[in-house]
């Protein structure tokens, strides 16, 4: 058997695995399939292939998506980082649970134009979506964890770039950005359902904005920062309530930055419904206070984050931790993690070294986090 880039075991040509099919056709001999699925769902995803190399039915279960649905129902998931950086020709997956191991994804079956152009990425369910441009125009390539293959994903209703995005379960939200056809700033928003493979138009935002950031918190989709049609910085945020289908403007929600010249979209991440931001210019980590709609500096970051005005590095939330990926440091680029305390006054920000990045001088082009 072979192992795919998601840590799943693929069937060999004879379909029997290393030892052939067992006489008992159940998932786990002696257990009903419903109970077996509950047991398997509680194992780390990185262990599936390691422990079930002889089970063709287990491989089929992984490919069907049933096991991941069971995990979601139980509130169990692992968050893996999917990264494309300078010096690498393929995407790679990084799992903290698996001892910080890297797994390469198959090469993207796109034309050279797509590989060379700027891209943006997001996840929904067990899919990674990479938005870019081929010779024939705007396109989206998707990576399916279940099959370990790339596929042509459906186009957004409004083709865009430099937009805000956020993921929640099997859905992904996008809003704002620049219309790829008209080059105008957008208010349009939409939601992708990975189960049906369809984009659904949502009500427009209150303000058009580009170069903005998005996140999902407290059951709602937020868009903050960015610039308007006159390229003036927007300090407000907007909150979309999926149940009510309405947007609400929040004045002053975007964290103030020391230098806004050529800065990247705001670097923000949410851990346990707590919002954090990284000011690349000052290299300060901030926490958002919902009650006062204000930001408080809580510590520093261990890398030089201002060398490219926030571009080329990633600031993500993974398994209850903040992850800092990239940024210049003397002995090479790296991944650092810090687990926030629940108390507002919590412990000091002590970043933990997780892994190094190869090659040195790595520039993070795209980074997305998938929960499955």
NORWO-V460748 format. One record per pair of residues at least 4 apart in sequence whose C-alpha atoms are under 7 Angstrom apart, sorted by the first residue. I is the first residue (numbers start at 0). GAP is how many residues later the second one is. Records with the same first field share a line. If there is no record, write none. Layout:
I = GAP, GAP
This chain:
0 = 8, 9, 10, 11, 16, 17
1 = 7, 8
2 = 4, 5, 6, 7
3 = 4, 5, 6, 144
4 = 98, 99, 100, 143
5 = 139, 142
6 = 39, 42
7 = 40, 41
8 = 40, 44, 50
9 = 49
10 = 4, 6, 45, 48
11 = 4, 5
14 = 41
15 = 4, 5, 40
16 = 36, 37, 38, 39
17 = 35, 36
18 = 35
19 = 34
20 = 33, 34, 35
23 = 5
25 = 7
26 = 6, 9, 30, 31
27 = 8
30 = 4, 5
31 = 4
32 = 4
33 = 4
34 = 4
35 = 4
36 = 4, 30
37 = 4
40 = 26, 29, 30
42 = 4
45 = 52
46 = 4
47 = 4
48 = 4
51 = 6
54 = 4
55 = 4
56 = 4
57 = 4
58 = 4
59 = 4
60 = 4, 5, 6
61 = 4, 5, 84
62 = 83, 84
64 = 4, 81
65 = 4
66 = 4
67 = 4, 304
68 = 4
69 = 4
70 = 4, 5, 6
71 = 4, 5
76 = 294, 295
77 = 241, 293, 294
78 = 239, 240, 290, 291, 292, 293
79 = 13, 14, 15, 289, 290, 291
80 = 12, 13, 14, 286, 287, 288, 289
81 = 9, 10, 11, 12, 285, 286, 287
82 = 8, 9, 10, 283, 284, 285
83 = 4, 6, 7, 8, 280, 281, 282, 283
84 = 277, 278, 279, 280, 281
85 = 276, 277, 278, 279
86 = 272
89 = 14, 15, 16, 17
90 = 13, 14
91 = 10, 11, 12, 13
92 = 9, 10, 11
93 = 6, 7, 8, 9
94 = 5, 6, 7
95 = 4
99 = 255
105 = 43
107 = 42
109 = 4
110 = 4, 23
111 = 4
112 = 4, 20, 21, 22
113 = 18, 19, 20
116 = 15, 16
117 = 14
118 = 11, 12, 13
119 = 10, 11, 12, 246
120 = 8, 9, 10, 245, 246, 247
121 = 6, 7, 8, 43, 246
122 = 4, 5, 6, 44, 49, 245, 246, 247
123 = 4, 43, 45, 46, 47, 48, 70
124 = 44, 45, 46, 69, 246, 247
125 = 18, 19, 244, 246
126 = 15, 16, 17, 18, 67
127 = 14, 15, 16
128 = 11, 12, 13, 14
129 = 10, 11, 12
130 = 8, 9, 10
131 = 6, 7, 8
132 = 4, 5, 6
133 = 4, 5
138 = 16
139 = 12, 13, 14, 15
140 = 9, 10, 11, 12
141 = 8, 9, 10, 11
142 = 5, 6, 7, 8
143 = 4, 5, 6
153 = 43, 44
155 = 43
156 = 42, 44
157 = 21
158 = 20, 21
159 = 17, 18, 19, 20
160 = 16, 17, 18, 19
161 = 15, 16, 48, 49
162 = 11, 12, 13, 14, 47, 48, 49
163 = 10, 11, 12, 13, 48, 49, 50, 59
164 = 8, 9, 10, 48, 49, 50
165 = 6, 7, 8, 48, 49, 50
166 = 4, 5, 6, 49
167 = 4, 48
169 = 23, 24, 25
170 = 20, 21, 22, 23
171 = 19, 20, 21
172 = 17, 18, 19
173 = 15, 16, 17
174 = 12, 13, 14, 15
175 = 9, 10, 11, 12, 13, 32, 33, 34
176 = 8, 9, 32, 33, 34
177 = 5, 6, 7, 8, 32
178 = 4, 5, 6, 7
184 = 23, 24, 25, 43, 44
185 = 22, 23
186 = 17, 18, 19, 20, 21, 22
187 = 16, 17
188 = 12, 13, 14, 15, 16
189 = 9, 10, 11, 12
190 = 8, 9, 10, 11
191 = 6, 7, 8
192 = 4, 5, 6
202 = 42, 43
204 = 42
205 = 41
207 = 20
208 = 17, 18, 19
209 = 16, 17, 18
210 = 15, 16, 54
211 = 11, 12, 13, 14, 53, 54
212 = 10, 11, 12, 52, 53
213 = 8, 9, 10
214 = 6, 7, 8
215 = 4, 5, 6
216 = 4, 53, 56
217 = 55
219 = 19, 20, 21, 22
220 = 18, 19, 20
221 = 16, 17, 18
222 = 14, 15, 16
223 = 12, 13, 14, 29, 30
224 = 9, 10, 11, 12, 29, 41
225 = 7, 8, 39
226 = 4, 5, 6, 7
227 = 4, 5, 6
234 = 16, 17, 18, 19
235 = 13, 14, 15, 16, 17, 18
236 = 12, 13, 14, 16, 17
237 = 9, 10, 11, 12
238 = 8, 9, 10
239 = 5, 6, 7, 8
240 = 4, 5, 6
252 = 40
254 = 40
256 = 22
257 = 23, 24
258 = 22
261 = 47
262 = 46, 47
263 = 45, 46, 47
266 = 10, 11, 48
267 = 8, 9, 10, 47
268 = 6, 7, 8, 46, 47, 48
269 = 4, 5, 6, 47
270 = 4, 46, 49, 50
271 = 48
274 = 12, 13
275 = 10, 11, 12
276 = 8, 9, 10
277 = 5, 6, 7, 8
278 = 4, 5, 6
279 = 25, 26, 29, 30
280 = 24, 25, 28
282 = 17, 18, 22
283 = 13, 15, 16, 17
284 = 12, 13, 14, 15, 16
285 = 9, 10, 11, 12
286 = 8, 9, 10, 11
287 = 6, 7, 8
288 = 4, 5, 6
298 = 50
302 = 24, 25, 26
303 = 23, 24, 25
304 = 5, 22, 23
305 = 4
307 = 4
311 = 51, 52, 53
312 = 12, 13, 14, 50, 51
313 = 10, 11, 12, 50, 53
314 = 8, 9, 10
315 = 6, 7, 8
316 = 4, 5, 6
317 = 4, 5
319 = 19
320 = 16, 17, 18, 19
321 = 15, 16, 17
322 = 12, 13, 14, 15
323 = 11, 12, 13
324 = 9, 10, 11
325 = 7, 8, 9, 36, 37, 38
326 = 6
327 = 4, 5
328 = 4
331 = 28, 29
332 = 23, 24, 27, 28, 29
333 = 21, 22, 23
334 = 18, 19, 20, 21
335 = 15, 16, 17, 18
336 = 14, 15, 16, 17
337 = 11, 12, 13, 14
340 = 5, 6
341 = 4
356 = 5
357 = 4
